[in-house]
Amino acid sequence: MRYRLILLSLLLAATFLPGQAWGGEIRVVTTVPDLAALAEAVGGDRVSVRSLALPTQDAHFVDARPNMALLLNRADLLILVGLDLEVGWLPTLMTGSRNPRIQPGKPGHLDAGAYVEVRDVPTAPVDRSMGDIHPAGNPHYLHDPNQALLVARAISNRLIRIDPEHAEHYRARLATFEAEARQRIGRWERLFKEHEGKKVVTYHKSWGYLLSWLGLEEMGTIEPKPGIPPSPSHVARLLARMRADPPALILLESYYPDATARLLGERAGVPVLALPGGTDFRRGESYLDHIDHILRDLARAIERGLPEEAHK
């Protein structure tokens, strides 16, 4: 019954709510702000981009609201992370949007997860006892700019398919983005060269792509299983490991509860670093600037504790 009421409200919203102003010719809606920043980097003034989730939200759990269905109703292109990250809320919105252009199999539906090199794909059958395991693999690939390059290329190709008259515009912007990204990736890799092999404890298994790229090792997670809150026994075992083999730091997104991380950090003498979950797209932050901010804070935390000015 609750699902039917939500769906009805979304259908009514898509039909009757007043419109939101759009700027560019191609209307793009993304599920997370990292994708929004990439779409804007590639599309430029040819696109108008909106993100359904905020960087302060865990994209696993986003409330499906009527205004989101309205945005999707008017979208020419929907870009999602995929790999079941949005499975708990996006299908309801897509149905409520009453927009055939953005449904699976249509040009206006871009599942970015189909274009990346996926990590942590389960090799055995998955069930609920394993926590929030994603059967198709780990969806947190946007922390790695190398994966973002693959996504940017996929976005460019899809925009060309939707708007072929301006193909050269999209190709040129993609080339500019790729050149800047590769230059920055080289600089970031040099920054972390001296930290290769250092160990990190994370809250959720969402930093694997970034840690692997930088040559850091994830020695454990505060969640005993993905999406499962830590139990006292799990915390005690993790603390014993951290005391025996101290990691460089504890890393988590700022939207996760930090009490257990702070407790572990205090008792093990390890710094705790909370970073934004995504690009602050609505305030004009670019994807590459977002990665630059989190990597500078991460490097400072490894070298001498928490950063002097936490990135908000």
C-alpha positions in Angstrom: 0.0 0.0 0.0 2.8 2.4 0.9 4.5 1.8 -2.5 1.2 2.5 -4.3 0.7 5.8 -2.5 4.3 6.9 -3.3 3.9 6.0 -6.9 0.5 7.8 -7.1 2.1 11.0 -5.6 4.9 10.8 -8.1 2.6 10.4 -11.1 0.5 13.4 -9.9 3.7 15.4 -9.4 5.0 14.7 -12.9 1.6 15.8 -14.3 0.7 18.9 -12.3 3.7 20.5 -10.5 5.1 23.7 -12.0 8.2 23.3 -14.0 11.8 24.1 -12.9 13.8 26.3 -15.1 16.4 24.6 -17.3 19.3 26.3 -19.0 20.9 24.2 -21.8 19.4 22.5 -24.8 19.8 18.9 -23.5 18.3 18.3 -20.1 20.4 15.8 -18.1 19.5 14.3 -14.7 22.0 12.2 -12.8 21.6 10.2 -9.6 24.7 11.5 -7.9 26.6 14.8 -8.0 29.9 13.3 -9.3 28.0 12.2 -12.4 26.4 15.6 -12.7 29.9 17.3 -12.6 31.2 14.9 -15.3 28.1 15.6 -17.5 28.6 19.3 -17.2 32.3 19.0 -17.9 31.6 17.1 -21.2 28.4 18.9 -22.2 29.2 22.5 -21.4 26.6 25.1 -22.3 24.8 22.5 -24.5 23.5 20.8 -21.4 21.5 21.7 -18.2 22.3 19.2 -15.4 20.5 18.3 -12.2 21.6 15.7 -9.6 18.9 13.8 -7.6 21.2 13.1 -4.6 23.4 15.6 -2.6 27.0 15.0 -1.7 25.9 14.9 1.9 23.6 11.9 1.2 24.4 8.2 1.1 23.3 7.3 -2.4 22.1 3.9 -1.3 19.3 5.6 0.6 17.7 8.6 -1.1 14.1 9.5 -0.4 12.0 9.4 -3.7 10.3 12.8 -3.7 7.8 14.2 -6.1 10.1 17.0 -7.3 12.6 14.3 -8.4 9.9 12.6 -10.6 9.2 16.0 -12.2 12.9 16.4 -13.1 12.9 13.0 -14.6 9.7 13.7 -16.5 11.5 16.5 -18.4 14.9 14.9 -18.8 16.4 14.0 -22.1 19.1 11.9 -20.5 19.3 10.0 -17.2 22.7 9.0 -16.0 23.0 6.5 -13.1 25.8 4.9 -11.2 24.3 1.4 -11.7 25.6 -1.8 -10.1 22.4 -1.7 -8.0 23.5 1.4 -6.1 20.2 3.2 -6.6 18.0 0.1 -6.7 16.1 1.0 -3.6 14.7 4.3 -4.9 15.3 5.0 -8.6 12.9 2.5 -10.2 10.0 4.1 -8.4 11.0 7.5 -9.7 11.5 6.3 -13.2 8.0 4.8 -13.2 6.6 8.0 -11.7 8.3 10.2 -14.3 6.1 8.9 -17.1 9.0 9.6 -19.4 9.7 6.9 -22.1 12.9 8.6 -23.2 14.9 7.6 -20.0 13.7 4.0 -19.6 16.3 1.1 -19.9 17.2 0.4 -23.5 16.4 3.9 -24.7 19.1 6.5 -25.7 18.1 8.6 -22.7 19.1 6.0 -20.2 22.9 5.7 -19.5 24.0 3.2 -16.9 27.6 4.3 -16.3 28.5 1.2 -14.4 28.5 -0.7 -17.7 31.5 1.3 -18.9 34.0 0.9 -16.0 36.4 -1.8 -14.7 34.3 -3.2 -11.8 35.9 -4.4 -8.6 34.7 -6.8 -5.9 32.3 -8.9 -8.1 31.1 -11.8 -5.9 32.3 -15.2 -7.0 29.7 -17.1 -5.0 25.9 -16.7 -4.7 24.8 -13.6 -2.7 22.2 -13.6 0.0 21.0 -11.1 2.7 23.2 -12.7 5.4 26.2 -11.1 3.6 24.9 -7.6 4.1 24.4 -5.1 1.3 26.6 -6.9 -1.2 26.1 -5.7 -4.8 25.9 -8.8 -7.0 27.3 -6.9 -10.0 30.3 -5.5 -8.1 31.3 -2.5 -6.1 29.5 0.7 -7.3 31.9 3.2 -5.7 34.1 3.6 -8.7 33.8 7.4 -9.0 36.4 7.8 -6.3 38.9 6.8 -8.9 39.5 9.4 -11.6 40.7 6.7 -14.0 37.2 5.2 -13.9 35.7 8.7 -14.2 37.5 9.1 -17.5 35.7 6.0 -18.8 32.4 7.4 -17.7 33.1 10.8 -19.3 33.8 9.1 -22.6 30.5 7.2 -22.3 28.6 10.4 -21.5 30.2 12.2 -24.5 29.2 9.3 -26.8 25.7 9.3 -25.5 25.3 13.1 -25.9 26.5 12.8 -29.5 23.9 10.1 -30.1 21.1 12.3 -28.7 22.4 15.6 -30.2 24.5 14.6 -33.3 24.5 18.1 -34.8 26.8 19.2 -32.0 29.1 16.2 -32.0 32.3 18.2 -32.4 31.4 20.3 -29.3 31.2 17.2 -27.2 34.3 15.7 -28.6 36.3 18.9 -28.0 35.1 19.2 -24.4 35.9 15.5 -23.7 39.4 16.0 -25.1 39.9 19.0 -22.8 38.6 17.1 -19.8 40.8 14.1 -20.5 43.9 16.2 -20.9 43.4 18.0 -17.6 42.4 14.7 -15.9 45.6 12.9 -17.1 47.8 15.8 -16.0 46.2 15.8 -12.5 46.3 12.0 -12.2 50.1 12.1 -12.8 50.5 14.7 -10.1 48.3 12.8 -7.6 50.2 9.6 -8.2 53.5 11.4 -7.5 52.0 12.8 -4.3 51.1 9.3 -3.0 54.2 7.5 -4.3 55.9 7.7 -0.9 52.8 6.3 0.8 52.4 3.1 -1.2 51.7 0.1 1.0 50.3 2.0 3.9 47.2 0.6 5.5 43.8 2.3 6.0 40.7 1.3 7.9 37.4 2.4 6.3 33.9 2.6 7.6 32.1 1.1 4.5 33.7 -0.7 1.5 33.4 2.4 -0.6 37.1 3.5 -1.0 38.5 0.3 -2.6 38.9 1.9 -6.1 40.7 4.9 -4.7 43.0 3.0 -2.3 43.9 0.4 -5.0 44.8 3.2 -7.5 47.0 5.0 -4.9 48.7 1.8 -3.8 47.2 1.9 -0.3 45.8 -1.2 1.5 42.4 -1.5 3.1 43.2 -3.6 6.3 39.6 -3.7 7.6 36.2 -2.0 7.7 34.2 -0.7 10.7 31.1 -2.3 9.3 31.5 -6.1 9.8 29.5 -6.5 6.5 28.4 -3.8 4.1 25.5 -1.9 5.5 25.6 -3.7 8.9 26.3 -1.5 11.9 29.4 -2.5 13.9 28.9 -4.9 16.9 31.0 -4.6 20.1 32.8 -7.9 19.3 33.7 -6.8 15.8 35.0 -3.4 17.1 37.1 -5.2 19.7 38.7 -7.5 17.1 39.4 -4.6 14.8 40.9 -2.5 17.6 43.2 -5.4 18.5 44.4 -5.6 14.9 45.0 -1.9 14.7 47.1 -1.9 17.9 49.1 -4.8 16.6 49.6 -3.2 13.2 48.7 0.5 13.3 47.1 1.8 10.0 47.9 5.3 8.7 44.3 6.5 9.4 40.6 5.7 9.5 38.7 6.9 6.5 34.9 7.5 6.1 32.4 9.6 4.2 31.0 12.5 6.3 27.5 11.2 6.1 28.3 8.0 8.1 28.1 8.0 11.9 31.6 8.7 13.3 31.3 7.7 16.9 32.9 4.3 16.5 35.6 5.6 14.2 36.5 8.3 16.7 36.6 5.7 19.5 38.8 3.4 17.5 41.1 6.3 16.5 41.5 7.5 20.1 42.2 4.0 21.5 44.6 3.0 18.7 46.3 6.4 18.3 45.2 6.7 14.7 43.8 9.8 13.0 40.2 9.8 11.7 39.5 11.5 8.4 35.9 12.2 7.3 35.6 13.3 3.6 32.7 14.5 1.5 30.7 11.8 -0.3 30.8 13.5 -3.6 31.3 16.7 -5.7 29.6 19.8 -4.3 28.1 20.3 -7.8 25.4 22.7 -6.8 28.0 25.2 -5.5 30.0 25.0 -8.7 32.7 22.5 -7.7 34.1 20.4 -10.6 34.7 16.7 -10.4 38.5 17.1 -10.7 38.6 19.8 -8.0 36.6 17.5 -5.7 39.2 14.7 -6.2 42.0 17.2 -5.7 40.5 18.4 -2.4 40.0 14.9 -0.9 43.4 13.7 -2.0 45.2 16.7 -0.5 43.3 16.1 2.8 44.1 12.4 2.6 47.8 13.1 2.0 47.9 15.5 4.9 46.1 13.1 7.2 48.6 10.3 6.4 51.6 12.6 6.9 50.7 14.5 10.1 47.2 13.8 11.2 44.0 15.5 10.3 44.1 18.3 7.7 44.4 21.9 9.0 41.2 22.9 7.2 38.7 20.1 6.6 37.1 20.2 3.1 33.4 20.9 3.5 
